[in-house]
């Protein structure tokens, strides 16, 4: 170890020194590029700099938010051991200035022959030859590589400065690229955590709002069905209508949030888009009839079959557009046209047009109709209700399945929305019979003879379902107050169908369905039709329910007519409809 303060000349470089070391630096650079994180880059640089390049003592320091403030990484101590200096902080107000000045001009390194040589804490432990070379990022020095001869070092000579500059470039490139990778990874992870938190919050919000709405809408329906007084029925209908409005707003806002930047092609299943569109128009026909409007559906083309598409998304797109057309039309009607045409790419080109004779949209407003929380004007908002989310949801759905939407409208002359899609045929997909799920259907059995099990841990929700079932002419169902008690009922008594909540303590609806289908609850109800119920309206919940073995799915709050339709479908052994 050198401890004298005598100025010594820098040794001459042996012949071929720089050339031989440059090839070795390339080997070290490959190792730096394979490091897992920024800290490992520095550790490899120090350890391999000693072993391969022959430096006895070297270290890397980074500027830490100030001109003279330094932060350690890894280095070699006075005993020749590689040490972790990441906790070291040094304020060097003497040597940093001259070093920066030397780096800024040729030969772009700093060297001093009688320099104070320091330890990790900044204390002077000797004097000798000291080289530094800058680590640049975006044209600015962010730190430096340091080497000295406190320990005897054959690699310190008149060509060391050039060697260190080259080595510092490789270290900086690897280190700052790993920093960028880590920042990108951290940003992605933070985004994923934020999205997960948002989904959790929206799920909680949806559940907490839907639960009381289930009672509000359910009992208002029962009151309007059972009340003899016209005035009381009208009040019940008003409660139901207001609850429907709140539910619609909740659904639209959650849909819009959940669809952000999503590629929905992962949800593609086999479906007939023309039949789906016709079904949506039939669902909305009563509303058009109530307003004395014509509602026509036309199919131009000879397509008949299935394509791979997002049936759930298509249905919601068409429902929102047709519902809007009916809402903003007071006379005349709405026409839905489906045009199908094979393409040279052996795909199906599909175009829907929804044309109405309503109030139209002013030209100045047409560029903003797909933005959230926008309606044509405040007077229409007051007249028709809503928060202006329907078309925003439509636009995100269309984008998510790689379609296009176009609007043509003239104020007081109506609007036409045109949708264009291209889907692959699903001609090879076989129709699979549902033989083991809900196969014990009994459509001809009288309602009053049916044995029904309701698995529901919430007493208020059970009472509502019980009233709905009795209102449809069925006998009072058996009540299982949770998944555990339901196992006993299912093992001992045959049922014609089961209504089952998904979210229950101990054994939830999905777990219980698996037990039923596997025969772990006995064989007498292994194939019983099961209808899932939940306050969670997320699409994946429905998909999981069907995939688990449920036959149908109802999202709370639901209407008594929806329950009637679903019961009829499972008793007839039909496959579930898309949402």
Wavefront OBJ file of the C-alpha trace (Angstrom):
o trace
v 0.000 0.000 0.000
v 1.303 3.442 -0.927
v 1.396 6.016 1.855
v 4.081 8.492 0.659
v 3.341 11.909 -0.786
v 6.224 11.953 -3.274
v 5.181 12.798 -6.842
v 6.058 9.915 -9.154
v 5.896 9.867 -12.946
v 3.183 7.825 -14.641
v 4.754 4.641 -16.027
v 5.048 4.004 -19.749
v 2.527 1.539 -21.162
v 3.922 -1.812 -22.233
v 3.717 -2.571 -25.986
v 0.209 -3.555 -27.141
v -1.308 -2.706 -23.739
v -4.329 -0.737 -24.948
v -5.140 -3.089 -27.834
v -5.076 -6.155 -25.596
v -7.246 -4.505 -22.947
v -9.844 -3.255 -25.467
v -10.666 -6.821 -26.524
v -11.040 -7.749 -22.847
v -13.363 -4.786 -22.237
v -15.696 -6.180 -24.888
v -15.912 -9.439 -22.898
v -16.779 -7.512 -19.746
v -19.315 -5.411 -21.685
v -21.204 -8.585 -22.660
v -21.450 -9.531 -18.987
v -22.660 -6.033 -18.105
v -25.430 -6.320 -20.684
v -26.647 -9.555 -19.077
v -26.968 -8.029 -15.595
v -30.411 -8.242 -14.003
v -30.502 -4.760 -12.521
v -28.490 -1.503 -12.291
v -26.732 -2.468 -9.049
v -25.528 -5.727 -10.575
v -24.034 -3.750 -13.474
v -21.844 -1.848 -11.003
v -20.876 -4.956 -9.048
v -19.833 -6.787 -12.242
v -17.951 -3.712 -13.480
v -15.844 -3.553 -10.315
v -15.217 -7.280 -9.866
v -14.475 -7.962 -13.543
v -12.504 -4.732 -13.861
v -10.121 -6.159 -11.293
v -10.040 -9.715 -12.595
v -9.985 -9.077 -16.349
v -8.553 -5.579 -16.784
v -6.034 -5.776 -13.952
v -7.057 -2.759 -11.870
v -6.141 -3.317 -8.221
v -8.449 -0.651 -6.786
v -11.354 0.979 -8.588
v -14.835 2.251 -7.809
v -17.821 3.985 -9.380
v -19.373 7.106 -7.859
v -22.571 8.839 -8.952
v -23.516 12.463 -8.528
v -26.270 12.645 -5.967
v -28.335 15.752 -6.629
v -25.550 18.308 -6.303
v -22.352 19.477 -7.944
v -20.140 18.031 -5.193
v -22.433 15.394 -3.612
v -21.423 11.811 -4.414
v -23.136 8.475 -3.867
v -21.248 5.200 -3.847
v -22.021 1.989 -5.749
v -19.355 -0.717 -5.487
v -15.603 -0.391 -5.024
v -12.387 -1.970 -3.746
v -11.205 -1.155 -0.237
v -7.646 -0.645 1.006
v -7.342 -4.395 1.606
v -8.246 -5.353 -1.961
v -11.773 -6.627 -1.285
v -14.812 -5.703 -3.384
v -17.184 -3.823 -1.076
v -20.722 -2.526 -1.289
v -20.563 1.272 -1.065
v -24.209 2.003 -1.899
v -24.772 3.529 1.542
v -21.769 5.840 1.231
v -22.348 9.560 0.764
v -19.422 11.935 0.237
v -19.307 15.696 -0.208
v -16.149 16.400 -2.212
v -15.724 20.154 -2.640
v -12.052 19.973 -3.662
v -11.509 17.473 -6.482
v -14.852 17.338 -8.350
v -14.415 20.743 -9.986
v -10.998 19.985 -11.531
v -12.243 16.563 -12.621
v -15.237 18.023 -14.457
v -12.981 20.531 -16.166
v -10.615 17.779 -17.306
v -13.483 15.634 -18.657
v -14.791 18.503 -20.786
v -11.701 18.690 -23.020
v -9.282 16.261 -24.639
v -8.227 13.677 -23.618
v -11.476 13.676 -21.550
v -10.161 11.992 -18.433
v -8.655 13.221 -15.189
v -5.284 12.128 -13.818
v -3.264 13.302 -10.847
v 0.023 11.805 -9.756
v 0.101 12.872 -6.113
v -3.593 12.752 -5.392
v -5.213 12.083 -2.011
v -6.548 8.524 -2.111
v -9.721 7.970 -0.108
v -11.752 5.213 1.508
v -15.526 4.638 1.245
v -16.263 7.334 3.820
v -14.130 9.935 2.039
v -11.222 9.763 4.468
v -7.679 10.138 3.093
v -5.738 6.891 3.432
v -2.782 7.624 1.179
v -1.489 9.483 -1.867
v -0.721 8.297 -5.367
v -1.807 8.140 -9.009
v -5.528 8.711 -9.458
v -7.489 8.380 -12.729
v -11.181 9.196 -13.266
v -13.333 8.891 -16.400
v -16.889 10.266 -16.639
v -20.109 8.263 -16.972
v -22.323 10.179 -19.381
v -26.085 10.048 -19.810
v -27.793 12.248 -22.399
v -24.601 14.282 -22.789
v -24.256 15.060 -19.084
v -21.792 13.537 -16.591
v -23.765 11.512 -14.030
v -20.824 10.003 -12.182
v -17.347 8.647 -12.758
v -15.133 5.563 -12.772
v -12.144 5.890 -10.472
v -8.868 3.915 -10.288
v -5.728 4.473 -8.208
v -2.504 2.775 -7.137
v -3.066 2.640 -3.384
v -2.497 -1.058 -4.011
v 0.195 -1.939 -6.522
v -1.428 -1.817 -9.959
v 0.301 -2.830 -13.210
v -2.596 -1.468 -15.290
v -1.960 2.173 -14.330
v 0.183 3.730 -17.044
v 0.108 6.419 -19.699
v -2.627 4.616 -21.683
v -4.889 3.956 -18.681
v -6.932 7.127 -19.226
v -8.089 6.047 -22.698
v -8.827 2.550 -21.413
v -10.917 3.933 -18.550
v -12.864 6.265 -20.851
v -13.850 3.301 -23.004
v -14.710 1.160 -19.968
v -16.756 4.024 -18.474
v -18.770 4.283 -21.708
v -19.726 0.603 -21.513
v -20.578 0.877 -17.813
v -22.734 3.965 -18.394
v -24.553 2.406 -21.358
v -25.406 -0.744 -19.400
v -26.197 1.012 -16.128
v -28.502 3.688 -17.507
v -30.247 1.260 -19.858
v -30.979 -0.957 -16.830
v -32.234 2.132 -14.992
v -34.572 2.852 -17.924
v -35.726 -0.783 -18.006
v -36.410 -0.714 -14.271
v -38.301 2.568 -14.547
v -40.380 1.150 -17.391
v -41.030 -2.050 -15.438
v -41.914 -0.083 -12.307
v -44.236 2.137 -14.341
v -45.967 -0.910 -15.834
v -46.226 -2.526 -12.403
v -47.598 0.705 -10.915
v -50.079 0.954 -13.769
v -51.154 -2.652 -13.235
v -51.537 -2.036 -9.506
v -53.516 1.110 -10.239
v -55.746 -0.777 -12.672
v -56.214 -3.570 -10.140
v -57.117 -1.035 -7.456
v -59.519 0.654 -9.859
v -61.154 -2.656 -10.772
v -61.431 -3.569 -7.102
v -62.977 -0.189 -6.304
v -65.409 -0.362 -9.213
v -66.343 -3.914 -8.267
v -66.942 -2.832 -4.681
v -68.903 0.215 -5.845
v -70.978 -1.901 -8.211
v -71.716 -4.476 -5.510
v -72.529 -1.906 -2.825
v -74.891 0.029 -5.121
v -76.502 -3.028 -6.696
v -77.307 -4.661 -3.369
v -79.761 -1.956 -2.187
v -80.989 -1.462 -5.765
v -81.906 -5.136 -5.829
v -84.390 -4.553 -3.006
v -85.621 -1.199 -4.369
v -86.304 -2.509 -7.865
v -87.500 -5.919 -6.739
v -90.075 -4.784 -4.214
v -91.270 -1.929 -6.431
v -92.049 -4.552 -9.085
v -93.921 -6.661 -6.560
v -95.882 -3.632 -5.328
v -96.914 -2.655 -8.847
v -98.026 -6.260 -9.518
v -99.966 -6.707 -6.285
v -101.381 -3.238 -5.578
v -105.013 -2.663 -6.607
v -104.891 1.123 -6.309
v -103.904 2.828 -9.558
v -102.240 5.612 -7.584
v -100.141 3.158 -5.567
v -99.159 1.260 -8.714
v -98.086 4.533 -10.289
v -95.919 5.353 -7.276
v -94.339 1.896 -7.401
v -93.649 2.315 -11.130
v -91.982 5.669 -10.412
v -89.709 4.031 -7.832
v -88.862 1.269 -10.314
v -88.197 3.743 -13.124
v -85.902 5.842 -10.923
v -84.017 2.734 -9.819
v -83.647 1.625 -13.445
v -82.235 5.040 -14.308
v -79.670 4.851 -11.505
v -78.710 1.306 -12.515
v -78.270 2.348 -16.140
v -75.958 5.202 -15.150
v -73.925 2.891 -12.912
v -73.593 0.292 -15.673
v -72.537 2.874 -18.269
v -69.853 4.455 -16.103
v -68.407 1.108 -15.035
v -68.522 -0.223 -18.612
v -66.690 2.846 -19.897
v -63.996 2.594 -17.244
v -63.487 -1.155 -17.698
v -63.132 -0.846 -21.479
v -60.229 1.626 -21.458
v -57.539 0.599 -23.998
v -58.717 -3.007 -24.064
v -58.392 -5.339 -27.003
v -61.643 -7.298 -26.803
v -60.705 -9.927 -29.374
v -59.810 -12.270 -26.510
v -63.562 -12.440 -25.794
v -64.416 -13.742 -29.275
v -66.767 -16.696 -29.369
v -68.908 -18.303 -32.031
v -72.073 -16.304 -32.711
v -74.524 -15.281 -35.425
v -74.275 -11.460 -35.533
v -77.371 -11.032 -37.700
v -79.516 -13.119 -35.391
v -78.063 -11.236 -32.441
v -79.010 -7.871 -33.983
v -82.521 -9.081 -34.722
v -82.831 -10.299 -31.132
v -81.811 -6.869 -29.796
v -84.384 -5.135 -31.988
v -87.058 -7.539 -30.718
v -86.074 -6.783 -27.120
v -86.566 -3.055 -27.741
v -89.750 -3.415 -29.807
v -92.073 -2.893 -26.793
v -90.472 0.493 -26.068
v -90.877 1.560 -29.701
v -94.477 0.373 -29.625
v -95.115 2.351 -26.439
v -93.968 5.501 -28.238
v -95.982 4.524 -31.350
v -92.841 4.278 -33.463
v -92.052 1.855 -36.275
v -89.098 -0.432 -35.580
v -87.918 -2.369 -38.630
v -85.096 -4.872 -39.019
v -83.753 -5.758 -42.488
v -81.012 -8.197 -43.482
v -79.415 -7.641 -46.892
v -77.293 -10.614 -47.873
v -77.445 -14.399 -47.763
v -75.216 -15.012 -44.740
v -76.396 -17.735 -42.411
v -74.030 -19.207 -39.893
v -71.498 -18.192 -37.286
v -68.470 -15.950 -37.018
v -65.898 -15.423 -34.289
v -66.883 -12.170 -32.594
v -67.456 -10.529 -29.240
v -71.154 -11.329 -28.922
v -71.430 -9.523 -25.613
v -69.843 -6.365 -27.030
v -71.891 -6.445 -30.244
v -75.103 -6.793 -28.291
v -74.256 -3.838 -26.065
v -73.254 -1.689 -29.066
v -76.498 -2.394 -30.895
v -78.631 -2.081 -27.775
v -77.188 1.340 -26.901
v -77.538 2.683 -30.449
v -81.079 1.383 -31.016
v -82.200 2.462 -27.541
v -80.782 5.952 -28.180
v -82.535 6.124 -31.543
v -85.872 5.267 -29.918
v -85.237 7.671 -27.030
v -84.586 10.678 -29.283
v -87.347 9.935 -31.806
v -90.891 11.168 -31.211
v -92.500 10.296 -34.537
v -91.684 8.120 -37.515
v -89.462 5.253 -36.523
v -86.139 3.464 -36.428
v -84.715 1.154 -39.096
v -81.924 -1.338 -38.463
v -80.184 -2.772 -41.514
v -77.652 -5.599 -41.428
v -75.582 -6.099 -44.591
v -73.262 -9.070 -44.970
v -70.728 -9.694 -47.715
v -67.907 -12.249 -48.067
v -64.478 -10.670 -48.620
v -61.536 -11.865 -50.761
v -59.763 -12.589 -47.452
v -62.380 -15.265 -46.707
v -63.832 -13.217 -43.895
v -67.278 -11.729 -43.433
v -67.711 -7.994 -43.919
v -70.561 -6.879 -41.698
v -72.271 -3.501 -41.703
v -75.038 -2.317 -39.418
v -76.902 0.934 -39.935
v -79.253 2.360 -37.328
v -81.354 5.093 -38.889
v -83.931 7.194 -37.057
v -86.256 10.097 -37.817
v -85.567 11.861 -34.530
v -84.272 15.262 -33.526
v -80.893 14.856 -35.212
v -77.566 16.205 -34.006
v -76.296 19.706 -34.854
v -73.103 19.715 -36.918
v -71.192 21.540 -34.179
v -72.000 18.742 -31.702
v -71.205 15.749 -33.906
v -67.473 15.696 -33.161
v -68.097 15.319 -29.413
v -70.972 12.826 -29.213
v -68.591 9.926 -28.469
v -66.972 11.740 -25.554
v -68.070 10.716 -22.047
v -70.654 12.793 -20.190
v -71.773 14.552 -23.378
v -75.297 15.010 -24.671
v -76.572 17.213 -27.459
v -77.706 19.970 -25.099
v -78.892 20.442 -21.546
v -82.554 20.623 -22.526
v -82.359 17.112 -23.996
v -80.562 15.921 -20.888
v -83.446 17.147 -18.772
v -86.022 15.745 -21.179
v -84.531 12.293 -21.803
v -82.300 11.736 -18.769
v -78.946 10.000 -18.679
v -75.408 11.239 -18.167
v -74.207 10.930 -21.764
v -72.198 7.690 -21.421
v -73.991 5.426 -23.913
v -72.181 6.532 -27.068
v -68.839 6.733 -25.238
v -69.255 3.065 -24.277
v -70.228 2.235 -27.875
v -67.115 3.925 -29.255
v -64.816 2.031 -26.880
v -66.500 -1.280 -27.665
v -66.264 -0.708 -31.419
v -62.590 0.209 -31.074
v -61.941 -2.821 -28.852
v -63.138 -5.240 -31.545
v -61.334 -3.347 -34.324
v -64.449 -1.948 -35.939
v -65.359 1.510 -37.198
v -68.319 3.755 -36.429
v -69.551 6.692 -38.493
v -72.264 9.256 -37.832
v -74.366 11.185 -40.330
v -76.991 13.530 -38.976
v -78.945 16.664 -39.749
v -80.718 18.659 -37.111
v -84.470 17.929 -37.030
v -84.048 15.267 -39.757
v -82.716 12.286 -37.818
v -79.421 10.432 -37.486
v -77.743 7.403 -39.034
v -75.008 5.459 -37.256
v -73.007 3.076 -39.457
v -70.935 0.239 -38.001
v -68.382 -1.729 -40.016
v -66.748 -4.955 -38.859
v -64.806 -7.821 -40.385
v -64.929 -11.223 -38.697
v -63.533 -14.679 -39.395
v -66.025 -17.420 -40.193
v -66.512 -20.161 -37.638
v -67.739 -22.746 -40.105
v -65.636 -25.542 -38.561
v -66.944 -25.100 -35.028
v -69.228 -28.003 -34.069
v -72.321 -27.456 -31.980
v -71.622 -29.217 -28.695
v -74.628 -30.578 -26.866
v -74.762 -29.701 -23.173
v -75.277 -33.236 -21.948
v -73.853 -33.039 -18.452
v -74.913 -29.550 -17.433
v -78.551 -28.921 -16.684
v -79.532 -31.962 -18.706
v -82.330 -32.949 -16.356
v -84.740 -30.365 -17.756
v -88.483 -30.664 -17.178
v -90.248 -28.055 -19.349
v -93.641 -29.791 -19.178
v -93.782 -30.073 -15.397
v -96.446 -27.769 -13.892
v -95.022 -24.793 -12.023
v -96.755 -25.719 -8.786
v -95.089 -29.167 -8.831
v -91.520 -27.891 -9.145
v -89.020 -28.343 -6.337
v -86.728 -25.322 -6.135
v -83.636 -24.596 -4.051
v -82.381 -21.050 -3.437
v -78.815 -20.798 -2.111
v -78.451 -17.270 -0.728
v -76.686 -16.009 2.398
v -78.431 -12.608 2.408
v -81.906 -12.906 4.014
v -83.241 -9.778 2.274
v -82.173 -11.055 -1.132
v -83.684 -14.466 -0.405
v -87.054 -12.960 0.562
v -87.129 -11.028 -2.702
v -86.283 -14.112 -4.789
v -88.911 -16.080 -2.881
v -91.549 -13.458 -3.711
v -90.506 -13.451 -7.371
v -90.717 -17.243 -7.567
v -94.135 -17.351 -5.937
v -95.256 -14.484 -8.187
v -94.401 -16.660 -11.199
v -96.656 -19.442 -9.917
v -94.004 -21.683 -8.363
v -94.240 -23.022 -4.795
v -92.194 -21.561 -1.963
v -88.591 -22.660 -2.513
v -86.255 -24.329 -0.054
v -83.767 -21.885 1.409
v -80.131 -22.855 1.939
v -78.459 -20.044 3.891
v -75.014 -20.680 2.462
v -72.867 -23.083 0.491
v -72.192 -25.427 3.386
v -75.871 -26.006 4.217
v -76.704 -26.267 0.505
v -74.463 -29.338 0.189
v -76.774 -31.261 2.529
v -79.956 -30.226 0.719
v -78.467 -31.097 -2.674
v -77.273 -34.494 -1.451
v -80.691 -35.480 -0.046
v -83.454 -33.925 -2.164
v -83.951 -33.776 -5.951
v -84.636 -30.306 -7.367
v -85.968 -29.077 -10.704
v -83.631 -26.074 -10.671
v -81.352 -24.180 -8.281
v -80.887 -20.427 -7.889
v -77.437 -19.836 -6.420
v -75.637 -16.688 -5.264
v -71.991 -16.505 -6.330
v -70.587 -14.538 -3.399
v -70.994 -16.486 -0.166
v -68.653 -17.149 2.778
v -66.894 -20.500 3.276
v -68.132 -22.082 0.029
v -69.031 -19.661 -2.755
v -71.344 -20.376 -5.659
v -68.577 -21.338 -8.081
v -67.031 -23.818 -5.640
v -70.430 -25.298 -4.844
v -71.259 -25.691 -8.547
v -68.016 -27.611 -9.101
v -68.900 -29.920 -6.208
v -72.377 -30.511 -7.653
v -71.142 -31.216 -11.181
v -68.379 -33.541 -9.971
v -70.847 -35.617 -7.935
v -69.276 -34.666 -4.598
v -72.741 -33.593 -3.413
v -74.295 -36.879 -4.487
v -75.639 -37.934 -7.852
v -79.339 -37.044 -7.631
v -78.668 -33.375 -8.500
v -75.485 -33.760 -10.512
v -77.230 -32.498 -13.662
v -79.720 -30.098 -12.058
v -80.078 -26.737 -13.880
v -78.223 -24.040 -11.894
v -78.859 -20.308 -12.282
v -76.160 -18.056 -10.834
v -76.971 -14.731 -9.177
v -74.569 -11.953 -8.183
v -74.272 -8.219 -7.664
v -71.054 -8.322 -9.684
v -71.811 -7.239 -13.245
v -68.349 -7.819 -14.705
v -68.439 -9.927 -17.848
v -65.697 -12.289 -16.666
v -67.868 -13.231 -13.665
v -70.564 -14.485 -16.020
v -68.011 -16.289 -18.174
v -66.536 -17.979 -15.096
v -70.001 -18.967 -13.908
v -70.891 -20.626 -17.221
v -67.456 -22.251 -17.513
v -67.766 -23.637 -13.972
v -70.989 -25.458 -14.839
v -73.834 -23.038 -14.237
v -76.535 -22.991 -16.899
v -77.506 -19.334 -16.682
v -76.586 -16.173 -14.854
v -78.535 -13.204 -13.497
v -76.928 -9.943 -12.460
v -78.628 -8.283 -9.501
v -80.825 -6.337 -9.579
v -82.894 -8.237 -12.132
v -86.492 -7.967 -13.266
v -89.065 -10.647 -12.586
v -89.522 -11.056 -16.341
v -85.768 -11.760 -16.675
v -86.019 -14.436 -14.006
v -89.026 -15.961 -15.754
v -87.189 -16.037 -19.086
v -84.055 -17.592 -17.605
v -86.001 -20.272 -15.717
v -87.861 -21.145 -18.898
v -84.611 -21.419 -20.825
v -82.902 -23.748 -18.349
v -85.995 -25.933 -17.996
v -86.067 -26.292 -21.778
v -82.361 -27.180 -21.796
v -81.324 -24.215 -23.955
v -77.781 -22.807 -24.005
v -77.226 -19.466 -22.276
v -77.708 -16.294 -24.288
v -74.864 -13.785 -24.622
v -75.160 -10.789 -22.335
l 1 2 3 4 5 6 7 8 9 10 11 12 13 14 15 16 17 18 19 20 21 22 23 24 25 26 27 28 29 30 31 32 33 34 35 36 37 38 39 40 41 42 43 44 45 46 47 48 49 50 51 52 53 54 55 56 57 58 59 60 61 62 63 64 65 66 67 68 69 70 71 72 73 74 75 76 77 78 79 80 81 82 83 84 85 86 87 88 89 90 91 92 93 94 95 96 97 98 99 100 101 102 103 104 105 106 107 108 109 110 111 112 113 114 115 116 117 118 119 120 121 122 123 124 125 126 127 128 129 130 131 132 133 134 135 136 137 138 139 140 141 142 143 144 145 146 147 148 149 150 151 152 153 154 155 156 157 158 159 160 161 162 163 164 165 166 167 168 169 170 171 172 173 174 175 176 177 178 179 180 181 182 183 184 185 186 187 188 189 190 191 192 193 194 195 196 197 198 199 200 201 202 203 204 205 206 207 208 209 210 211 212 213 214 215 216 217 218 219 220 221 222 223 224 225 226 227 228 229 230 231 232 233 234 235 236 237 238 239 240 241 242 243 244 245 246 247 248 249 250 251 252 253 254 255 256 257 258 259 260 261 262 263 264 265 266 267 268 269 270 271 272 273 274 275 276 277 278 279 280 281 282 283 284 285 286 287 288 289 290 291 292 293 294 295 296 297 298 299 300 301 302 303 304 305 306 307 308 309 310 311 312 313 314 315 316 317 318 319 320 321 322 323 324 325 326 327 328 329 330 331 332 333 334 335 336 337 338 339 340 341 342 343 344 345 346 347 348 349 350 351 352 353 354 355 356 357 358 359 360 361 362 363 364 365 366 367 368 369 370 371 372 373 374 375 376 377 378 379 380 381 382 383 384 385 386 387 388 389 390 391 392 393 394 395 396 397 398 399 400 401 402 403 404 405 406 407 408 409 410 411 412 413 414 415 416 417 418 419 420 421 422 423 424 425 426 427 428 429 430 431 432 433 434 435 436 437 438 439 440 441 442 443 444 445 446 447 448 449 450 451 452 453 454 455 456 457 458 459 460 461 462 463 464 465 466 467 468 469 470 471 472 473 474 475 476 477 478 479 480 481 482 483 484 485 486 487 488 489 490 491 492 493 494 495 496 497 498 499 500 501 502 503 504 505 506 507 508 509 510 511 512 513 514 515 516 517 518 519 520 521 522 523 524 525 526 527 528 529 530 531 532 533 534 535 536 537 538 539 540 541 542 543 544 545 546 547 548 549 550 551 552 553 554 555 556 557 558 559 560 561 562 563 564 565 566 567 568 569 570 571 572 573 574 575 576 577 578 579
